[in-house]
Amino acid sequence: MSLEELYRYINWRMNPGDEKARERFEKIERFFREISDELPSSGRVLDICAGTGIAGVALAKVTGARLLTVLDARKDDLELAREWLKLAGIRPELRIVPGDAREVNKLVGEHDIALLWGFTMPHFDPFDAVRLFAGVALSLSDDGVFLVEDTDRVYWIMYRAGYRKFLVEGKRDGYTIASIHEGYDFVRGTFIRGYYLLPGFRRISGVDFHYWDISTQLAIGRIFFREARLIPGKGHGTENVWGVLYFIKPRKDVAKLVLKDFNAPL
């Protein structure tokens, strides 16, 4: 069982044929326009864990990018980036790269802006995150920018809502998706949750999540970039957005040193 199967049931509002997804695209585009003075223009955009490329296309449109690279493990979703480009009315060179985000520096060449959009960080444990940030740093130009959209889950989940052993994740026509706590990995720091389809209680996927706070991500990012800060705000296309983490000027010497012998624990 895989994330691909889970995503067939949970609608992340990123399909260009979905009206709600198109509204989300407009909100993402609007946010990028608000910070456009801080973004490289006419450059190369790298969308990591891109899904259908909804955010990468919005960023490419705002910055007038000449190249858009979309990277994700799900190749079928990546192909939909072509439809987003048509809807956006832009024609940058498009590169579709199926692969593991943790190997980003081995899969793509140099870019000017990289982004990780859509609250994707929980899929990376702390060891994965170090490899991800280091890999992104090595994939950017000297004044490159890395944007991460995320919310503070320690605050929202552990404090505000409270961690729930059983949670209804969403309802669709004819079925409900629910998740159940199934364990905790003390070494990786991940909560293990099983996803089930109701009625029938059929298990469709098991997913490991690390519930990130904002400050830890900023600290890791600051190791690999010379500047790191939070752009606070809500309404970037999804509810409960805490903000966008903004990193600039990668420290490639540090990234190379870390990746040279860094390994996750056995």
C-alpha positions as CSV (number, residue, x, y, z in Angstrom):
1,M,0.0,0.0,0.0
2,S,1.3,3.4,-0.9
3,L,0.7,7.1,-0.9
4,E,-0.5,6.9,-4.5
5,E,-3.4,4.7,-3.4
6,L,-4.2,7.1,-0.5
7,Y,-4.2,10.1,-2.8
8,R,-6.7,8.5,-5.0
9,Y,-9.2,8.9,-2.2
10,I,-8.1,12.2,-0.6
11,N,-8.6,15.2,-2.7
12,W,-5.8,17.7,-2.3
13,R,-7.3,20.2,-4.6
14,M,-4.5,20.2,-7.2
15,N,-6.2,18.8,-10.3
16,P,-6.6,21.5,-13.0
17,G,-10.0,20.1,-13.9
18,D,-11.3,20.9,-10.3
19,E,-12.8,24.4,-9.9
20,K,-11.7,24.5,-6.3
21,A,-8.2,23.7,-7.4
22,R,-8.3,26.6,-9.9
23,E,-9.4,28.9,-7.1
24,R,-6.5,27.6,-5.0
25,F,-4.1,28.3,-7.9
26,E,-5.3,32.0,-8.0
27,K,-4.7,32.3,-4.2
28,I,-1.2,30.9,-4.5
29,E,-0.4,33.2,-7.5
30,R,-1.7,36.2,-5.5
31,F,0.7,35.3,-2.6
32,F,3.7,35.0,-4.9
33,R,2.9,38.4,-6.4
34,E,2.8,39.9,-2.9
35,I,6.5,38.8,-2.3
36,S,7.6,39.1,-6.0
37,D,10.2,41.7,-5.1
38,E,12.1,39.1,-3.1
39,L,12.1,36.5,-5.8
40,P,14.5,36.0,-8.8
41,S,12.8,36.9,-12.1
42,S,13.2,35.2,-15.5
43,G,14.9,32.3,-13.9
44,R,14.6,28.6,-13.3
45,V,11.9,27.3,-10.9
46,L,12.1,23.9,-9.2
47,D,8.9,22.5,-7.7
48,I,9.7,19.7,-5.2
49,C,7.0,17.2,-4.3
50,A,5.1,19.0,-7.0
51,G,2.1,16.8,-7.4
52,T,0.4,18.3,-10.5
53,G,2.7,21.4,-10.4
54,I,0.0,23.7,-9.2
55,A,2.3,25.9,-7.1
56,G,5.3,25.7,-9.4
57,V,3.2,26.9,-12.4
58,A,1.9,29.8,-10.3
59,L,5.4,30.8,-9.3
60,A,6.7,30.4,-12.9
61,K,3.9,32.7,-14.0
62,V,4.6,35.4,-11.4
63,T,8.4,35.4,-11.9
64,G,8.4,35.0,-15.7
65,A,10.4,31.8,-15.4
66,R,12.2,30.4,-18.5
67,L,12.3,26.9,-17.0
68,L,10.0,24.9,-14.7
69,T,11.1,21.6,-13.3
70,V,8.5,19.5,-11.4
71,L,9.8,16.7,-9.2
72,D,7.6,14.1,-7.5
73,A,7.4,10.3,-6.9
74,R,4.1,10.2,-8.7
75,K,4.7,10.5,-12.5
76,D,1.0,10.5,-13.5
77,D,0.3,13.6,-11.4
78,L,3.4,15.4,-12.9
79,E,2.0,15.1,-16.4
80,L,-0.9,17.4,-15.3
81,A,1.6,20.3,-15.1
82,R,1.1,20.7,-18.8
83,E,-2.6,21.5,-18.2
84,W,-1.7,24.1,-15.5
85,L,0.7,25.8,-17.9
86,K,-2.1,26.1,-20.5
87,L,-4.5,27.5,-18.0
88,A,-1.9,30.0,-16.8
89,G,-1.1,31.0,-20.3
90,I,2.7,30.6,-20.1
91,R,5.2,28.5,-22.0
92,P,8.4,28.0,-20.0
93,E,10.5,24.9,-20.8
94,L,9.0,22.1,-18.7
95,R,11.0,19.3,-17.3
96,I,9.2,16.4,-15.6
97,V,11.4,14.5,-13.2
98,P,9.9,11.4,-11.3
99,G,12.0,10.7,-8.3
100,D,12.7,11.0,-4.6
101,A,13.0,14.5,-3.2
102,R,15.7,13.4,-0.8
103,E,17.9,12.9,-3.9
104,V,17.0,16.2,-5.5
105,N,20.6,17.3,-6.1
106,K,21.3,14.1,-8.0
107,L,18.2,14.5,-10.2
108,V,18.2,18.1,-11.3
109,G,20.6,20.8,-12.4
110,E,20.9,24.3,-11.0
111,H,17.8,26.4,-10.4
112,D,17.1,29.9,-9.0
113,I,14.0,29.2,-6.9
114,A,12.9,26.0,-5.3
115,L,9.7,25.5,-3.5
116,L,8.0,22.8,-1.3
117,W,4.3,23.6,-1.3
118,G,1.2,22.1,0.2
119,F,2.3,21.2,3.8
120,T,4.5,18.3,2.7
121,M,7.1,18.4,5.5
122,P,5.4,15.8,7.7
123,H,6.5,13.1,5.1
124,F,10.1,13.9,6.0
125,D,11.6,12.7,9.3
126,P,14.4,14.9,10.8
127,F,17.1,12.8,9.0
128,D,15.2,13.1,5.7
129,A,14.9,16.8,6.3
130,V,18.6,17.3,6.6
131,R,19.2,15.5,3.3
132,L,16.4,17.5,1.7
133,F,17.6,20.9,2.8
134,A,21.2,20.1,1.9
135,G,20.1,18.7,-1.5
136,V,18.1,21.8,-2.3
137,A,21.0,24.0,-1.3
138,L,23.2,22.2,-3.8
139,S,20.5,22.6,-6.5
140,L,20.3,26.4,-6.3
141,S,22.3,29.3,-7.7
142,D,24.4,31.4,-5.3
143,D,21.5,33.8,-4.6
144,G,18.9,31.1,-4.9
145,V,15.7,31.1,-2.8
146,F,13.9,28.2,-1.1
147,L,10.3,28.5,-0.1
148,V,8.5,26.1,2.2
149,E,4.8,26.4,2.9
150,D,3.9,24.9,6.3
151,T,2.0,25.2,9.5
152,D,3.3,24.7,13.1
153,R,1.9,21.2,13.9
154,V,3.3,21.2,17.4
155,Y,1.0,24.1,18.1
156,W,-2.0,23.2,15.9
157,I,-2.1,19.5,16.5
158,M,-0.5,18.9,19.8
159,Y,-1.8,22.0,21.6
160,R,-4.8,23.4,19.9
161,A,-6.6,20.3,18.6
162,G,-4.9,17.6,20.6
163,Y,-3.4,14.4,19.0
164,R,-6.3,12.0,18.2
165,K,-5.9,8.3,18.0
166,F,-8.9,8.2,15.6
167,L,-9.7,11.0,13.2
168,V,-12.1,11.4,10.3
169,E,-9.9,12.9,7.5
170,G,-12.6,13.6,5.0
171,K,-15.8,12.6,3.4
172,R,-16.6,12.0,-0.3
173,D,-19.6,10.7,-2.2
174,G,-20.2,7.3,-0.8
175,Y,-17.2,6.9,1.5
176,T,-15.3,8.3,4.4
177,I,-11.5,8.3,5.1
178,A,-10.4,7.8,8.7
179,S,-7.0,7.5,10.2
180,I,-5.9,5.6,13.3
181,H,-2.8,5.8,15.4
182,E,-0.7,2.6,14.9
183,G,2.6,3.4,16.6
184,Y,5.5,5.7,17.2
185,D,9.1,5.4,16.0
186,F,11.3,6.9,18.7
187,V,14.4,7.0,16.5
188,R,12.9,8.7,13.5
189,G,10.4,10.7,15.6
190,T,7.4,9.6,13.5
191,F,3.8,8.9,14.3
192,I,2.5,5.9,12.3
193,R,-1.1,6.2,11.1
194,G,-3.2,3.8,9.2
195,Y,-5.7,5.1,6.7
196,Y,-9.0,3.2,6.3
197,L,-12.0,3.4,3.9
198,L,-15.4,3.5,5.5
199,P,-17.8,1.7,5.3
200,G,-16.1,-1.6,5.3
201,F,-13.0,-0.5,7.3
202,R,-10.6,-1.4,4.5
203,R,-7.0,-0.3,5.1
204,I,-5.7,1.6,2.1
205,S,-2.4,3.0,3.4
206,G,0.0,3.4,6.2
207,V,1.9,6.7,6.6
208,D,4.7,7.9,8.9
209,F,4.4,11.6,9.9
210,H,6.8,13.8,11.8
211,Y,4.9,16.8,13.2
212,W,7.2,19.7,12.6
213,D,7.2,23.0,14.3
214,I,8.3,26.2,12.5
215,S,11.3,27.0,14.6
216,T,13.0,23.6,14.0
217,Q,12.6,24.0,10.3
218,L,14.1,27.5,10.4
219,A,17.0,26.2,12.4
220,I,17.8,23.4,10.0
221,G,17.4,25.8,7.1
222,R,19.7,28.3,8.6
223,I,22.4,25.7,8.6
224,F,22.2,25.4,4.8
225,F,21.3,29.0,3.9
226,R,22.8,32.3,5.0
227,E,19.4,33.8,5.7
228,A,16.2,32.3,7.1
229,R,12.9,33.8,8.2
230,L,9.2,33.3,8.4
231,I,6.7,35.1,6.2
232,P,3.6,34.9,8.4
233,G,0.1,34.8,7.2
234,K,-3.0,32.9,6.2
235,G,-5.1,32.3,3.2
236,H,-2.5,30.9,0.8
237,G,-4.9,28.5,-0.5
238,T,-5.4,26.2,2.5
239,E,-6.8,26.8,5.9
240,N,-4.6,27.2,9.0
241,V,-1.5,28.2,7.1
242,W,1.0,29.4,9.6
243,G,3.3,30.9,7.0
244,V,6.0,30.5,4.4
245,L,9.6,29.8,5.4
246,Y,11.9,31.8,3.2
247,F,15.6,30.8,2.8
248,I,18.1,32.5,0.6
249,K,21.8,32.2,-0.4
250,P,22.6,28.5,0.0
251,R,25.8,27.5,1.8
252,K,26.9,24.8,-0.6
253,D,30.2,24.1,1.3
254,V,28.2,23.1,4.3
255,A,25.7,21.1,2.3
256,K,28.5,19.1,0.6
257,L,30.2,18.4,3.9
258,V,27.0,17.1,5.5
259,L,25.9,14.9,2.6
260,K,29.3,13.4,2.3
261,D,28.8,11.0,5.2
262,F,25.4,11.8,6.6
263,N,23.2,8.7,7.1
264,A,19.9,8.0,8.8
265,P,20.1,5.6,11.8
266,L,19.7,1.9,11.2
